Amino acid sequence: MSDTAENPGNAPAQGPADPTAEHVATDLSAVVGRLLRRLRSSSADSLLTPSQRSVLARLEDGGPATTAALARVELVRPQSMRLTLGALEGQGFVTRAPDPADGRKSVVSVTEEGSTVLAGVRAAKRSWLADAISAELDGAERRALAEAVELIGRLVDK
């Protein structure tokens, strides 16, 4: 049978060895979503909500910020951010200080206790993932996963 008969319209063959970008995007999005849910559940005993963890991580990684700036980057309303920060401040995980550039505003920073809690959350996630990789994947699969991580990083950093 000719190639034309097997592949009407001479469309490029698409199979497991040659998936479309759309197919890979759909599968990757679904898998990443499931991975994120598993990672969140691996640190559930931290007593932080996902939004509190996100804000704490943003402050830890990016340094002090105003409520308005945090609301913008977290894509929430300033009122919602004030509630999140209030909860974190009540737990002693963040502190406020006058903004050196504008005394009418305040900047929020992570406290030592907040850094410790965040480090615990991150360690729990890493530990679960490392254990899962170790238990489920052989050496060749770990190498393939490492290569995939590099490729995903390239997409994200683009």
C-alpha positions in Angstrom: 0.0 0.0 0.0 1.4 3.4 -0.9 2.1 6.2 1.6 -0.7 8.2 0.0 -3.3 5.5 0.7 -2.2 5.1 4.3 -2.0 8.9 4.8 -4.8 10.6 2.9 -4.0 14.1 1.8 -0.3 13.5 2.4 -0.7 15.0 6.0 2.4 14.5 8.1 2.2 11.3 10.1 1.5 12.0 13.8 2.1 9.2 16.3 3.7 8.7 19.6 7.1 9.3 18.1 6.0 12.6 16.5 3.2 14.2 18.6 1.8 17.6 17.7 2.7 20.7 19.8 -1.0 21.0 20.7 -1.0 17.4 22.0 2.2 17.8 24.0 0.9 21.1 25.4 -2.4 19.5 26.5 -0.7 16.5 28.1 2.0 18.6 29.8 -0.5 21.1 31.2 -2.5 18.2 32.7 0.5 16.5 34.2 1.9 19.7 35.6 -1.5 20.5 37.2 -1.5 17.0 38.9 2.1 17.5 40.0 1.4 20.8 41.6 -1.6 19.4 43.5 0.6 16.5 44.8 3.3 18.9 45.8 0.8 21.1 47.6 -0.6 18.1 49.5 2.9 16.9 50.5 3.3 20.1 52.6 -0.3 20.3 53.8 0.7 20.2 57.5 2.4 23.6 57.2 -1.0 25.3 58.0 -0.4 27.8 55.2 -2.9 28.3 52.4 -1.7 28.1 48.8 -1.9 31.9 48.5 -0.1 32.4 51.8 2.7 30.0 50.6 2.9 31.9 47.3 3.2 35.3 48.9 5.7 34.1 51.5 7.8 32.6 48.7 7.6 35.7 46.6 8.8 37.8 49.6 11.6 35.4 50.4 12.8 35.2 46.8 12.2 38.8 45.7 12.7 40.8 48.9 10.4 43.3 50.7 7.4 44.6 48.8 4.3 46.8 49.3 0.9 45.3 49.5 -0.1 46.9 46.1 3.0 45.4 44.4 2.3 42.0 45.8 -1.3 42.2 44.7 -0.3 43.0 41.2 2.2 40.2 40.8 -0.1 37.7 42.5 -3.0 38.9 40.4 -5.4 39.6 43.3 -7.1 42.7 44.6 -5.3 44.8 47.2 -8.0 44.0 49.7 -7.4 40.2 49.2 -3.7 40.7 49.6 -4.2 42.7 52.8 -6.1 39.7 54.2 -3.4 37.3 53.2 -0.7 39.5 54.7 -2.7 40.0 57.8 -2.9 36.3 58.4 0.8 35.9 57.7 1.6 38.8 60.1 -0.7 37.3 62.7 1.4 34.1 62.6 4.6 36.0 62.8 5.8 35.1 59.3 6.0 38.6 57.9 6.6 42.1 59.3 5.8 45.5 58.1 8.0 48.6 58.1 7.6 52.1 56.7 8.5 52.4 53.0 11.8 54.4 52.9 10.7 55.9 49.6 7.2 56.9 50.8 6.4 57.0 54.5 2.6 56.7 53.8 3.2 53.1 52.6 4.6 50.1 54.3 6.8 47.3 53.0 6.4 43.7 54.0 9.3 41.4 54.7 9.6 37.8 55.7 10.6 37.1 59.3 13.1 34.5 60.4 10.2 32.3 61.5 8.5 32.8 58.1 11.7 31.7 56.3 11.9 28.7 58.5 8.3 27.7 57.7 8.9 28.2 54.0 12.0 26.2 54.1 10.1 23.3 55.7 7.3 23.6 53.1 9.9 23.5 50.3 11.8 20.6 51.9 8.6 18.5 52.2 7.8 19.1 48.5 11.4 18.2 47.4 11.4 15.2 49.7 8.2 13.8 48.3 9.3 14.4 44.7 12.8 12.9 45.3 11.2 9.8 47.0 8.8 9.4 44.1 11.5 9.7 41.5 13.8 7.3 43.3 11.0 4.7 43.8 9.5 4.9 40.3 12.2 5.7 37.8 15.4 3.8 36.8 18.6 5.6 35.8 17.7 6.0 32.2 14.3 7.4 33.1 15.8 9.8 35.6 18.2 11.0 32.8 15.2 11.5 30.5 13.4 13.4 33.2 16.4 15.6 33.8 16.5 16.4 30.0 12.8 17.1 30.1 13.3 19.5 33.1 15.9 21.4 31.0 13.5 21.7 28.1 10.6 22.8 30.3 12.9 25.4 31.9 13.7 26.7 28.4 10.0 27.1 27.7 9.3 28.8 31.0 12.3 31.2 30.8 11.5 32.2 27.2 
